[in-house]
């Protein structure tokens, strides 16, 4: 079984190419779902599911982020699925405040 900590550590090496910070620090990692009941996800045969939250719809760096996430996940699990979603307005506001040092 792949631990949540090992997945998070692998994803911490993925840098958002526009914001130049790890996606783990930017709140871009959503749900991490280990399919640890001994059964893979029947639709995809994945043993691990990870949600990545892009900052905006149509994010120009989406494909690069996906590729980097997939490479990172491959180091901790042979079978995984990546679900790309978009941050909510509240999540974007929180990110903006973080990037501005609390001065949103």
VENKA-V544100 format. One record per run of one state. SS is the DSSP state (~ for helix, > for strand, _ for the rest). FROM is the first residue (numbers start at 1). TO is the last residue. If there is no record, write none. Layout:
BEGIN
SS/FROM/TO + SS/FROM/TO
END
This chain:
BEGIN
_/1/3 + ~/4/11 + _/12/14 + >/15/15 + _/16/21 + >/22/22 + _/23/28 + >/29/34 + _/35/47 + >/48/54 + _/55/61 + ~/62/74 + _/75/79 + >/80/86 + _/87/88 + ~/89/99 + _/100/104
END
